[in-house]
Amino acid sequence: MLIEPGVNRELVVEEPFFMGVRPVTQVEWSSIMGANPSKFSDGWSAGLRPVESVSWLDCQTFISKLNDLETDQRLGLSGVWRLPTATEWEFACRAGTTTRWYHSDRDADLDEVAWHAGNSGATTREVGQKKNNDWGLYDCHGNVAEWTDTGDGDYRITKGGSWLMESESTTSSSKRMTKIDKTSDAIGLRLVWSPL
């Protein structure tokens, strides 16, 4: 549980989960789906960039195929791959902190942890190049916004901001409601593995 300063709410996570240390990359997506939908797919390092231009519906297909392929136990437990809830995402991103970003409250410090509108060069970047949080997660702020399983009807929350967003849109608490069939070169995904 985490209490965010200035906001009267708590982050409560009741079930265990394991969060991916970085967003799903283009090479990981292609190995499961057989194709790469990403806009930023040129160059030798493109496979190490986050996959983007995937809808929430596309992510469900990817996760279903991944779960069909990966049936091994982890830590002696059976489980499934899925998208995180918005609360799980923020809880893991914050890693016990209460600052705007997991490392600071200062806009001037954002470049340390994020690819955003001010430093990305109008493109995604290879994952894991910025400072990780205290729990070892990279790219929670910027690079690509990430789909969650939290939403209502035809909309789901995306978290984390992206390469084209300004600083306030990349904070730990920022979120957007996005239509489940929308694709954007600024939206990707990060996986969670949940024990059954």
C-alpha positions in Angstrom: 0.0 0.0 0.0 1.3 3.5 -0.9 -0.2 6.8 0.0 0.5 9.5 -2.7 1.2 13.0 -1.4 -1.4 15.5 -2.2 -3.9 12.9 -3.3 -6.4 11.3 -1.0 -6.0 7.7 -2.1 -4.1 4.5 -1.4 -2.6 2.0 -3.8 -3.7 -1.4 -2.6 -2.4 -4.6 -4.2 -3.9 -7.8 -2.7 -2.6 -10.6 -5.0 1.0 -11.4 -5.8 2.4 -10.6 -9.2 5.7 -10.3 -11.0 6.2 -7.3 -13.3 8.4 -7.3 -16.4 11.5 -5.2 -15.9 11.0 -3.4 -19.2 8.4 -3.0 -21.9 7.9 -5.8 -24.4 10.4 -5.3 -27.3 9.9 -5.6 -31.0 11.9 -8.8 -31.2 9.9 -10.4 -28.4 6.6 -9.4 -30.1 7.8 -10.7 -33.5 8.9 -14.0 -32.1 5.4 -14.7 -30.9 3.3 -12.9 -33.5 5.5 -13.5 -36.6 5.3 -9.8 -37.6 6.3 -6.4 -36.2 3.7 -3.6 -36.3 6.0 -0.9 -35.0 6.6 2.4 -36.8 10.1 2.8 -35.4 11.5 -0.5 -36.8 14.4 0.7 -38.9 18.1 0.2 -37.9 20.2 -2.5 -36.3 18.8 -1.7 -32.8 15.1 -1.7 -33.6 14.5 -5.1 -32.1 15.6 -3.7 -28.7 13.1 -0.8 -28.9 9.6 -1.3 -27.3 7.0 -2.6 -29.6 4.4 0.0 -30.4 1.4 0.5 -32.7 -0.4 -2.3 -30.9 -4.0 -2.0 -29.6 -5.2 -3.5 -26.3 -7.0 -6.1 -28.5 -3.6 -6.9 -30.2 -2.1 -7.3 -26.8 -4.7 -9.8 -25.7 -3.9 -11.9 -28.8 -0.2 -11.7 -28.0 -0.8 -12.7 -24.4 -3.0 -15.6 -25.4 -0.4 -17.0 -27.7 2.4 -16.5 -25.1 0.3 -18.4 -22.5 -0.2 -21.2 -25.0 3.5 -21.5 -25.6 4.8 -21.0 -22.1 3.4 -23.6 -19.7 6.5 -23.9 -17.4 6.2 -23.3 -13.7 8.1 -20.5 -12.0 9.3 -20.7 -8.5 7.3 -24.0 -8.3 4.1 -22.2 -9.2 1.8 -22.3 -12.2 0.7 -18.9 -13.6 -0.3 -16.8 -16.5 0.9 -13.8 -18.4 -1.4 -10.8 -18.5 -1.4 -7.0 -18.6 -1.1 -5.3 -15.2 -4.0 -3.4 -13.6 -3.4 0.4 -13.4 -2.9 0.0 -9.6 -0.3 -2.8 -10.0 1.5 -0.7 -12.7 1.7 2.4 -10.5 2.6 0.4 -7.4 5.5 -1.3 -9.3 6.6 1.9 -10.9 6.8 3.8 -7.7 8.7 1.0 -5.9 7.8 2.5 -2.5 8.4 6.1 -3.4 5.9 9.0 -3.2 7.6 11.4 -5.6 6.2 12.4 -9.0 8.6 10.1 -10.7 10.2 7.2 -9.0 13.4 9.1 -8.4 12.5 12.7 -8.0 9.9 15.5 -7.9 12.0 17.8 -10.1 11.3 18.3 -13.8 15.0 18.9 -14.3 15.7 15.3 -13.2 13.4 13.6 -15.7 16.1 12.9 -18.3 17.7 10.5 -15.9 14.8 8.1 -16.1 12.7 8.8 -19.2 12.7 9.3 -23.0 10.2 12.1 -23.4 9.3 15.0 -25.8 12.3 17.0 -24.6 15.0 14.3 -25.3 13.7 11.5 -27.4 14.5 12.9 -30.8 10.9 12.2 -31.8 11.3 8.4 -31.7 11.3 5.5 -29.3 14.6 4.4 -27.9 16.2 1.0 -26.9 14.7 -0.2 -23.6 16.8 -0.2 -20.4 19.0 2.8 -21.3 17.8 5.1 -18.4 18.1 4.7 -14.6 15.9 1.9 -13.2 13.7 2.2 -10.1 14.6 0.7 -6.7 12.9 -2.6 -7.8 14.9 -2.9 -11.0 12.2 -1.7 -13.5 13.2 0.4 -16.5 11.3 2.7 -18.8 8.3 3.2 -16.5 8.4 6.9 -17.5 8.3 7.8 -21.2 9.5 5.8 -24.2 6.0 4.2 -24.7 2.8 4.5 -22.7 1.7 1.0 -21.5 -1.7 -0.7 -21.7 -3.3 -1.9 -18.5 -6.3 -4.1 -17.9 -8.1 -1.4 -16.0 -11.0 0.3 -17.7 -14.6 0.4 -18.6 -16.4 -0.8 -21.7 -14.3 -0.1 -24.8 -11.6 1.9 -23.0 -8.5 1.0 -20.9 -6.1 3.0 -19.0 -2.6 3.6 -20.4 0.2 4.6 -17.9 3.7 6.0 -18.0 3.6 8.6 -20.8 5.7 8.3 -24.0 8.5 9.7 -26.2 6.1 12.4 -27.4 4.8 13.6 -24.1 5.8 16.5 -21.8 7.0 15.8 -18.3 3.6 16.0 -16.4 2.2 13.2 -18.6 5.0 10.8 -17.6 4.6 10.9 -13.8 3.8 7.8 -11.8 0.2 8.8 -11.3 -0.6 10.1 -14.8 -3.0 8.1 -16.8 -5.1 8.2 -20.0 -8.3 6.5 -21.1 -7.7 4.9 -24.5 -10.0 3.0 -26.8 -9.2 -0.7 -26.9 -8.8 -0.8 -30.7 -6.5 2.3 -30.9 -3.0 1.9 -32.2 -0.4 4.5 -31.7 3.4 4.7 -32.1 3.4 6.0 -28.5 1.7 3.0 -26.9 3.1 -0.5 -26.1 2.9 -2.9 -23.2 4.6 -4.5 -20.2 3.7 -7.9 -19.0 2.8 -9.3 -15.6 3.1 -12.9 -14.6 0.5 -14.0 -12.0 0.7 -17.2 -10.0 -2.5 -19.2 -10.1 
